[in-house]
């Protein structure tokens, strides 16, 4: 490579620039690769070797198939430790269906993201950029296939962190974990307004039973 310099092409993803909810581990690995490519580009200059990144969005390839993702989620849930299952499930509020709703909600969110994948034939956009990086007269340091993806990337970059966070959070599952629900109920029960007789569910019934027993 050093004796006959050729350009190095690093295939990345838009997730290397932004961390999308539900894809944290994937985004983390892509961020690391972006850093690797940036450092390598600087270090290889003295050898006359150029480094280029190609950062596409999601296309309809095996990575965008929904069924394997759902199967993985089911497996991860079954393999979760007891403390994790308790935080999300029935140990706090005795409602197993909350866990099911949460898992189904997350599955639905993942499915919506994957359903937005570009058609398979659009992969040519990525290939064209790779060819330009290798054989083009004036190759770019960074390629983002398709104008739409480029505009979206620029808009995300221009947004304040808080606004971008809200945009990403809007796509998260809305079903709360069981522990969150339980803590809210606990705080409500500790509220003096809710502590008065008859203010909590079942308190009037309990009082009636107590009077009957005393009578």
C-alpha positions, 0 to 999 in steps of 0.5 A: 500500500505504501509503495503504490498509494491507493485511496482507502474507502471506509463504509460508514452510516449516518448513525456515525454522526447521530445517535438514534434511539433504539440503535445506541450500540450500532450508532456507537460502533459507527461513531468509533469508525468515523473517528478511526477514519478521521485519524487515519486520513490525517496519518496517511497524508505523509504517505500520499494515501487519501481516506474517504468515508461513505455515509449512507442512510438505511436501505432495504438490505438484510440489516433492515429486516424486521423479523430478526430484530423482533426475534432478537428483542424477544431473546434479550427479554428472556435472557434479562437478569431478574433486576432488569425484569423487575424494573420493567415488569410485574414485580413492582405493580403486578401487571405483566401486560405492561412488559408486553406493551413495552416490548410491543411498543419498542418493536413497533418503533423499530419497525417504523424506522426499518420501514423507512429504508430506501428501496434496494435499487437505490443502493446504486447511490452508494456504489456511485459514490464509492466509485467516485471516491476511488476513480474520481478526478476530485474525490470528496473526503466525506460522501453522503449518498442522495441529496435528500439525506444530505439536506436531512443531515445538514438540518440535524446538524443545525438544530440545537441539542435540545430541539434535536433531542425532542425530535428523536424522543418523539419516535421513542416508545410511549409505554413507560417501564413498570418501575416508573409507573410504580414510583408515580403511584407511590408518590401519589399515595404519599401526597397528603391530599391523597392520604385522607380517608376515602381518597385512595382506591378501596379505602372506603371499602376497607373502612366499611369492613373495619366498621362491620368488624368493630360492630 
